[in-house]
């Protein structure tokens, strides 16, 4: 059993400026994945070159890229992605809400780093390729933050965390599958550069009738209709959710769209 683990992003929890989380993340990865495999190789893309020696000591990556944060504001402009357009109709400034970090620049940075680490895996002789964060287990809800690796699973499926928000989309803390499936998944950054554009097919679908969903009050985080997990139901709701455009920059929603467009939706298994 040979596993490639691809780590990406910031070395720590940037949102709380806590860089101690990586040590608990390392222990979690060792306990939940590395200890269950016969051989593990690590691949890394990190936005903080100053932590190169720390990462090398912990993970001894087979391949790694350390680079300064790219300017995704400029990348958005080059690709005609406008957060101002996306946010028209948002009743409050995004920065004052729970969606303050759900913007195109941050999502593209996240996707780019994740895809860069996955692209470092050139050898297809792995049983599984996994993508996750340095601070895994240290943030997010209990249903998504813990890695659930099982070496006996069929690697011809995309595995991710079971949760009660599948009407919206996927939890994005971790995924694993065969090298071929993860190669498909590694195209998500390129797709986002198209999907976040004005009047994209993604935007149209999101705002006119979101697949496998039930209408709910977007301003009520406790509205039970959003937790019905329509995709699991035999009789699905015909009253589909119509999201406001300002939800375009939402990783959970975009993951669902991307997987639907690439055939990964039918290949997903929720653990």
URZIPE-V854571 format. One record per residue. RES is the residue in one small letter. D_FIRST is the distance of its C-alpha to the first C-alpha in Angstrom with 2 decimals. Layout:
BEGIN
RES,D_FIRST ; RES,D_FIRST
END
This chain:
BEGIN
x,0.00 ; x,3.80 ; x,6.67 ; x,10.35 ; x,12.96 ; x,16.44 ; x,19.39 ; x,22.92 ; x,26.55 ; x,28.55 ; x,27.51 ; x,28.77 ; x,30.60 ; x,33.29 ; x,35.18 ; x,36.04 ; x,36.04 ; x,33.75 ; x,31.43 ; x,30.56 ; x,28.11 ; x,25.42 ; x,25.05 ; x,24.45 ; x,22.08 ; x,20.10 ; x,20.14 ; x,19.02 ; x,15.98 ; x,15.08 ; x,15.78 ; x,14.42 ; x,11.14 ; x,10.45 ; x,11.12 ; x,8.63 ; x,5.46 ; x,5.17 ; x,6.43 ; x,8.63 ; x,11.53 ; x,14.61 ; x,17.20 ; x,20.61 ; x,23.86 ; x,26.55 ; x,30.21 ; x,31.33 ; x,31.41 ; x,33.13 ; x,29.90 ; x,28.06 ; x,28.35 ; x,27.17 ; x,24.02 ; x,23.38 ; x,23.88 ; x,21.54 ; x,18.62 ; x,19.24 ; x,18.20 ; x,17.16 ; x,19.84 ; x,22.41 ; x,25.68 ; x,28.34 ; x,31.47 ; x,34.43 ; x,34.62 ; x,35.76 ; x,38.95 ; x,37.89 ; x,41.48 ; x,42.39 ; x,39.39 ; x,40.57 ; x,44.06 ; x,42.96 ; x,41.16 ; x,44.04 ; x,42.17 ; x,44.74 ; x,43.94 ; x,47.69 ; x,47.67 ; x,44.65 ; x,46.33 ; x,49.71 ; x,50.64 ; x,48.60 ; x,51.27 ; x,50.30 ; x,49.03 ; x,45.22 ; x,45.17 ; x,46.81 ; x,44.34 ; x,40.80 ; x,39.96 ; x,41.00 ; x,37.59 ; x,36.92 ; x,38.40 ; x,37.44 ; x,37.26 ; x,34.77 ; x,32.57 ; x,32.54 ; x,31.68 ; x,28.71 ; x,27.53 ; x,28.18 ; x,26.16 ; x,23.15 ; x,23.36 ; x,23.91 ; x,20.69 ; x,18.78 ; x,20.80 ; x,19.59 ; x,16.19 ; x,17.28 ; x,14.22 ; x,12.95 ; x,9.93 ; x,7.71 ; x,6.17 ; x,8.34 ; x,11.31 ; x,13.28 ; x,16.93 ; x,18.94 ; x,21.90 ; x,22.56 ; x,24.54 ; x,22.22 ; x,23.52 ; x,26.94 ; x,28.56 ; x,28.88 ; x,29.45 ; x,27.52 ; x,25.96 ; x,24.32 ; x,23.76 ; x,20.98 ; x,17.34 ; x,16.04 ; x,12.29 ; x,10.89 ; x,7.28 ; x,9.35 ; x,11.40 ; x,12.38 ; x,11.46 ; x,14.95 ; x,16.53 ; x,17.34 ; x,16.80 ; x,19.35 ; x,21.65 ; x,24.11 ; x,27.60 ; x,31.21 ; x,32.03 ; x,30.48 ; x,34.08 ; x,33.93 ; x,30.37 ; x,26.90 ; x,26.04 ; x,24.59 ; x,22.78 ; x,19.19 ; x,17.37 ; x,13.90 ; x,13.03 ; x,12.03 ; x,13.42 ; x,16.53 ; x,17.35 ; x,16.99 ; x,19.20 ; x,21.74 ; x,21.56 ; x,22.24 ; x,25.68 ; x,26.96 ; x,29.02 ; x,30.85 ; x,31.58 ; x,32.98 ; x,35.44 ; x,36.96 ; x,36.52 ; x,38.30 ; x,41.34 ; x,44.60 ; x,44.87 ; x,41.38 ; x,40.12 ; x,37.84 ; x,40.93 ; x,42.91 ; x,40.36 ; x,39.90 ; x,43.65 ; x,44.76 ; x,42.31 ; x,38.72 ; x,36.54 ; x,35.32 ; x,37.51 ; x,40.67 ; x,43.50 ; x,43.78 ; x,45.78 ; x,43.88 ; x,45.87 ; x,44.93 ; x,41.50 ; x,42.09 ; x,43.22 ; x,41.28 ; x,41.29 ; x,38.57 ; x,36.15 ; x,36.63 ; x,33.35 ; x,35.18 ; x,32.15 ; x,31.33 ; x,34.92 ; x,36.41 ; x,39.68 ; x,39.01 ; x,41.65 ; x,43.81 ; x,45.04 ; x,42.38 ; x,42.01 ; x,43.78 ; x,42.54 ; x,44.90 ; x,44.15 ; x,43.36 ; x,40.07 ; x,38.83 ; x,37.14 ; x,34.81 ; x,31.04 ; x,30.42 ; x,32.88 ; x,31.82 ; x,28.13 ; x,29.38 ; x,31.65 ; x,29.09 ; x,26.59 ; x,29.54 ; x,30.54 ; x,27.20 ; x,26.09 ; x,23.41 ; x,25.66 ; x,25.20 ; x,21.40 ; x,21.28 ; x,20.03 ; x,21.45 ; x,19.76
END
